Amino acid sequence: MMHRVVRRVLLGAGWCALLTGVLGIALYLGGWQRRELILLASGATYLMLATVVALLLFLTARGWRSAAAAVIVLAGVLWTQLPLFVPDSRAATGAELTVLQSNLLFGGADTNALVDAVGARDVDVLTVDELTPEAVDALVAAGLGTLLPYSYLDPGPGGGGTGIYSRFPLSDPVRHQEFVLGNLSATLTHPALGPVAVYAFHPLPPTADSVVWAREMSAVDTILRESSGPAVVGADFNATSDHAAFRRLVSGDFAAAAAQAGAGRLLTYPADRTWGPLIGIDHILVSGGTTDHISTFTLAGTDHRAVVARLRLTP
C-alpha cells in the first residue's frame, strides 16, 4: 500500500514538473506582449529544466508512459537550447574587430575600469547604454579618447543616453526616432573592410511598458533587415534568447555572437546581486562575419556584466 502511495506521489510530482517544462516551451515560442508573460519568458529555460526533473521522477516511479511523454518534451527543450552551445563550423576569416558592450547604470559604472578593459582587450568599438553627461566627462578624464578617438554620443539624464566609441573614423550618424531611449547608428570606416555599420540599441524595458518594448524590438528588426554589408550591434535589448522578439533579430543576416561562438547562455543581469546574474539581456550581433571569442566581465557600479566579442568580418 505504501509503495503504491509513493508511486502516485512521484507520478503526480512528475506531471507537475513536466507541465512546468511545457509552459517554458510555450513561453519560448510565443510572441507575447503582456508584461507578465514577457517577464516569465525571460527565464523560460529555467522552467524547461523541470522536464529533466519530471523524467527522473517518472523513471523512479517506473511510469514508463509518463517517461515517454517526458522524453518527447525533453526533445523539444533540446531543440530550443542546443544551438546556443554548438559553435559555428565556418572557419574564422577576415579582418578582426573587437566590440565591447556595456550598460553604465545611469552613468554610475566605474569608468576607469571600463577604459582599462578597452585597453587590455584591444577593443575597436565600444557601445554604451545609460550614458550620462557626467559619464562622458569621466570617460574622457580616464583617457578613452586616446584609445578610441572617434565617437557619436547622445548622452542624457537617467538611463536614456547612448554612445558609440571607435578606433576608426565614424560618419553618417543617426539617432533613430522610433525609440524612447537613445538608439544610434553610424558608419565606421575600417582600413581593411571599408564601411562597417555600427548600431547601439537600448529598447525600453518591458517592466516600464511591455507594448512599447515589443514595438521597439520590431523597429530594431526593421532597421537591421534594411542594413547591408558588414555590421555589428552592441545592445542592452532587455531581452533574452528565450524571447521570440530577440530571435527574430537573428533570423536574417545578423547572428548573435554568443551563438556563433557556441558560448551558450551568457548571463549578464542582474550583476550586482550575490545570486546573480540570472539572465542574458546584453548582446553583440554581427552581420557579414564570424565570432572568434566572446565573454563577459564584471564592471563595478553597474547591474550589467559587460560583453566583449572578437569578431572576424569580410567586406
PLY file of the C-alpha trace (Angstrom):
ply
format ascii 1.0
element vertex 315
property float x
property float y
property float z
element edge 314
property int vertex1
property int vertex2
end_header
0.00 0.00 0.00
2.79 2.41 0.97
4.67 1.61 -2.25
1.57 2.44 -4.28
1.13 5.78 -2.48
4.77 6.73 -3.04
4.47 5.85 -6.71
1.41 8.05 -7.10
3.14 10.93 -5.35
6.15 10.59 -7.62
3.96 10.46 -10.73
1.93 13.48 -9.58
5.06 15.50 -8.85
6.50 14.40 -12.18
3.49 15.62 -14.11
3.61 18.98 -12.29
7.27 19.28 -13.31
6.50 18.21 -16.88
3.74 20.80 -17.24
6.19 23.40 -15.96
8.59 22.39 -18.74
5.79 22.62 -21.31
4.99 26.12 -20.01
8.63 27.07 -20.56
8.48 25.92 -24.19
5.20 27.80 -24.71
6.74 30.98 -23.30
9.76 30.48 -25.57
7.63 30.10 -28.69
5.07 32.84 -28.05
5.42 36.43 -29.24
3.99 37.80 -26.03
3.11 41.45 -25.38
1.59 41.06 -21.93
4.10 42.28 -19.34
3.84 39.28 -17.01
4.35 36.78 -19.83
7.32 38.69 -21.25
8.99 38.66 -17.84
8.28 34.95 -17.39
9.67 34.27 -20.86
12.97 35.86 -19.77
13.61 32.76 -17.70
11.82 30.18 -19.86
14.92 27.99 -19.88
14.73 27.56 -16.12
11.15 26.36 -16.45
12.18 23.95 -19.22
14.75 22.35 -16.91
11.84 20.97 -14.89
11.43 18.45 -17.73
14.61 16.70 -16.58
13.22 16.51 -13.05
9.98 15.08 -14.43
11.82 12.37 -16.36
13.79 11.34 -13.28
10.63 11.17 -11.17
8.84 9.08 -13.80
11.76 6.68 -14.08
11.94 6.33 -10.30
8.21 5.55 -10.20
8.56 3.23 -13.21
5.90 5.19 -15.01
7.06 4.27 -18.49
4.30 6.01 -20.44
4.82 9.19 -18.46
8.56 8.87 -19.01
7.98 8.57 -22.77
5.96 11.81 -22.67
8.80 13.48 -20.77
11.32 12.30 -23.38
9.23 13.91 -26.12
9.06 17.21 -24.23
12.78 16.99 -23.45
13.48 16.68 -27.18
11.64 19.98 -27.62
13.74 21.55 -24.88
16.96 20.40 -26.54
15.73 21.79 -29.86
15.44 25.24 -28.24
18.72 25.16 -26.30
21.36 23.07 -28.07
22.00 25.55 -30.93
23.33 28.02 -28.35
26.12 25.59 -27.43
27.17 24.50 -30.93
29.83 26.82 -32.40
29.65 27.99 -35.99
31.56 25.50 -38.12
32.79 28.14 -40.55
36.47 28.99 -40.32
37.09 32.45 -38.90
38.49 34.61 -41.68
38.58 38.30 -42.45
39.64 41.41 -40.58
39.50 41.35 -36.80
37.19 43.75 -34.93
36.72 43.63 -31.16
33.44 45.01 -29.81
32.58 45.77 -26.19
29.02 46.48 -24.97
28.25 47.89 -21.53
25.25 49.33 -19.70
26.56 52.02 -17.32
23.56 52.07 -14.91
22.65 55.75 -15.04
26.29 56.60 -15.68
27.41 55.12 -12.35
29.76 52.43 -13.68
33.47 52.56 -12.90
34.69 54.49 -15.94
38.38 53.95 -15.12
37.84 50.19 -15.07
35.93 50.37 -18.34
38.73 52.28 -20.05
41.25 49.80 -18.63
39.16 46.96 -20.12
39.10 48.70 -23.50
42.90 48.92 -23.48
43.55 45.43 -22.10
41.21 43.77 -24.59
42.33 45.89 -27.56
38.74 46.99 -28.18
37.95 48.66 -31.51
34.29 49.57 -30.90
32.61 50.39 -27.59
28.84 50.77 -27.30
27.40 52.07 -24.05
23.87 52.48 -22.71
22.65 54.75 -19.90
25.36 57.25 -20.80
25.07 60.50 -18.83
26.94 63.76 -19.49
28.90 63.12 -16.29
29.91 59.68 -17.55
31.09 61.20 -20.83
33.36 63.58 -18.90
34.62 60.74 -16.69
35.46 58.59 -19.70
37.38 61.48 -21.23
39.26 62.01 -17.98
40.09 58.29 -17.86
41.74 58.51 -21.27
39.19 56.80 -23.50
39.80 59.36 -26.26
43.39 58.14 -26.62
42.24 54.57 -27.26
39.04 55.28 -29.18
39.34 58.80 -30.62
36.12 58.78 -32.66
32.65 58.87 -31.17
28.97 59.51 -31.74
27.29 60.28 -28.45
23.78 61.09 -27.32
24.13 61.42 -23.53
21.15 62.16 -21.35
19.96 62.11 -17.76
18.92 58.82 -16.19
19.00 55.80 -18.46
18.27 57.42 -21.82
21.77 58.19 -23.08
23.67 56.04 -25.57
27.09 56.22 -27.19
29.38 54.70 -29.81
33.17 54.99 -29.44
35.51 53.80 -32.17
39.17 53.31 -33.01
38.31 54.17 -36.63
36.55 57.20 -38.17
32.75 57.39 -37.89
30.35 59.01 -40.32
26.62 59.10 -41.14
25.44 59.38 -37.51
21.76 58.62 -36.97
19.61 58.84 -33.86
16.69 56.58 -34.63
13.47 58.37 -33.75
11.29 55.28 -33.27
12.54 54.81 -29.71
12.00 56.37 -26.31
15.65 56.00 -25.23
18.69 56.79 -27.33
19.25 54.27 -30.16
22.09 55.14 -32.51
23.93 54.05 -35.60
26.96 55.23 -37.55
29.27 54.03 -40.28
32.79 53.01 -39.31
35.49 53.22 -41.98
37.87 50.31 -41.46
41.20 50.28 -43.35
40.74 46.67 -44.48
36.95 46.39 -44.61
35.77 49.75 -45.79
32.39 50.80 -44.37
31.01 48.86 -41.41
27.64 49.75 -39.91
27.65 50.09 -36.11
24.45 50.05 -34.08
23.91 50.80 -30.39
20.40 49.80 -29.27
18.54 50.11 -25.97
14.80 49.40 -26.26
12.62 50.50 -23.37
12.44 47.64 -20.82
9.18 45.68 -20.70
8.96 46.44 -16.99
8.29 50.07 -17.97
5.92 49.40 -20.88
5.66 45.98 -22.48
3.75 47.22 -25.53
6.41 49.84 -26.26
9.16 47.22 -25.75
7.52 44.92 -28.31
7.09 47.79 -30.76
10.69 48.91 -30.34
12.05 45.39 -30.78
10.07 45.26 -34.03
11.63 48.60 -35.03
15.12 47.18 -34.39
14.23 44.22 -36.60
13.16 46.56 -39.40
16.35 48.63 -39.13
18.62 45.58 -39.19
16.85 44.00 -42.16
17.49 47.20 -44.12
21.21 47.03 -43.28
23.65 45.83 -45.93
27.31 44.91 -45.82
29.28 44.05 -42.68
27.72 45.35 -39.48
27.97 44.99 -35.69
25.47 45.65 -32.93
26.06 46.30 -29.25
22.89 46.44 -27.21
21.03 46.04 -23.99
17.94 44.62 -25.67
16.16 43.97 -22.37
15.50 40.59 -24.00
16.96 37.11 -23.71
17.36 34.41 -26.33
14.16 32.92 -24.88
12.19 35.86 -26.33
10.78 35.39 -29.82
11.26 39.14 -30.37
15.03 38.72 -29.91
15.27 35.61 -32.05
13.64 37.47 -34.95
16.63 39.82 -34.93
18.99 36.92 -35.62
16.81 35.10 -38.15
18.16 37.03 -41.14
21.63 38.35 -41.97
22.52 39.03 -38.33
23.67 36.40 -35.86
24.22 36.52 -32.12
27.95 36.45 -31.42
27.38 34.20 -28.40
25.55 31.63 -30.52
28.20 31.77 -33.24
30.86 31.01 -30.65
28.79 28.26 -29.04
29.11 30.13 -25.74
25.68 29.09 -24.50
23.67 31.45 -22.34
25.84 34.45 -21.44
24.24 35.72 -18.24
24.60 39.47 -17.73
21.80 40.68 -15.43
21.48 41.42 -12.56
25.21 41.54 -11.90
25.03 43.45 -8.61
23.35 40.68 -6.61
25.06 37.82 -4.78
22.64 35.41 -6.52
23.01 36.94 -10.00
23.28 37.23 -12.88
20.38 35.04 -13.96
19.50 36.16 -17.48
21.35 37.44 -20.55
19.90 40.69 -21.93
23.13 42.29 -23.21
24.13 41.13 -26.66
26.55 41.62 -29.54
25.28 40.81 -33.03
27.24 40.53 -36.26
26.44 40.51 -39.95
28.97 39.51 -42.59
31.33 37.81 -40.21
32.06 35.19 -37.57
32.94 35.23 -33.88
36.33 34.08 -32.61
35.58 34.55 -28.93
33.04 36.15 -26.62
32.98 36.62 -22.86
31.53 38.77 -20.09
33.16 40.54 -17.17
32.02 42.37 -14.07
32.21 46.16 -14.05
31.83 47.87 -10.69
28.99 50.35 -10.33
26.57 48.74 -12.77
24.00 45.95 -12.60
25.00 44.56 -16.01
28.03 42.49 -16.90
29.87 43.88 -19.91
30.12 41.74 -23.06
33.18 41.67 -25.31
33.47 39.78 -28.60
36.35 39.30 -31.03
34.83 39.21 -34.49
36.12 38.48 -37.99
34.44 40.49 -40.74
34.69 40.26 -44.51
33.93 43.11 -46.91
0 1
1 2
2 3
3 4
4 5
5 6
6 7
7 8
8 9
9 10
10 11
11 12
12 13
13 14
14 15
15 16
16 17
17 18
18 19
19 20
20 21
21 22
22 23
23 24
24 25
25 26
26 27
27 28
28 29
29 30
30 31
31 32
32 33
33 34
34 35
35 36
36 37
37 38
38 39
39 40
40 41
41 42
42 43
43 44
44 45
45 46
46 47
47 48
48 49
49 50
50 51
51 52
52 53
53 54
54 55
55 56
56 57
57 58
58 59
59 60
60 61
61 62
62 63
63 64
64 65
65 66
66 67
67 68
68 69
69 70
70 71
71 72
72 73
73 74
74 75
75 76
76 77
77 78
78 79
79 80
80 81
81 82
82 83
83 84
84 85
85 86
86 87
87 88
88 89
89 90
90 91
91 92
92 93
93 94
94 95
95 96
96 97
97 98
98 99
99 100
100 101
101 102
102 103
103 104
104 105
105 106
106 107
107 108
108 109
109 110
110 111
111 112
112 113
113 114
114 115
115 116
116 117
117 118
118 119
119 120
120 121
121 122
122 123
123 124
124 125
125 126
126 127
127 128
128 129
129 130
130 131
131 132
132 133
133 134
134 135
135 136
136 137
137 138
138 139
139 140
140 141
141 142
142 143
143 144
144 145
145 146
146 147
147 148
148 149
149 150
150 151
151 152
152 153
153 154
154 155
155 156
156 157
157 158
158 159
159 160
160 161
161 162
162 163
163 164
164 165
165 166
166 167
167 168
168 169
169 170
170 171
171 172
172 173
173 174
174 175
175 176
176 177
177 178
178 179
179 180
180 181
181 182
182 183
183 184
184 185
185 186
186 187
187 188
188 189
189 190
190 191
191 192
192 193
193 194
194 195
195 196
196 197
197 198
198 199
199 200
200 201
201 202
202 203
203 204
204 205
205 206
206 207
207 208
208 209
209 210
210 211
211 212
212 213
213 214
214 215
215 216
216 217
217 218
218 219
219 220
220 221
221 222
222 223
223 224
224 225
225 226
226 227
227 228
228 229
229 230
230 231
231 232
232 233
233 234
234 235
235 236
236 237
237 238
238 239
239 240
240 241
241 242
242 243
243 244
244 245
245 246
246 247
247 248
248 249
249 250
250 251
251 252
252 253
253 254
254 255
255 256
256 257
257 258
258 259
259 260
260 261
261 262
262 263
263 264
264 265
265 266
266 267
267 268
268 269
269 270
270 271
271 272
272 273
273 274
274 275
275 276
276 277
277 278
278 279
279 280
280 281
281 282
282 283
283 284
284 285
285 286
286 287
287 288
288 289
289 290
290 291
291 292
292 293
293 294
294 295
295 296
296 297
297 298
298 299
299 300
300 301
301 302
302 303
303 304
304 305
305 306
306 307
307 308
308 309
309 310
310 311
311 312
312 313
313 314
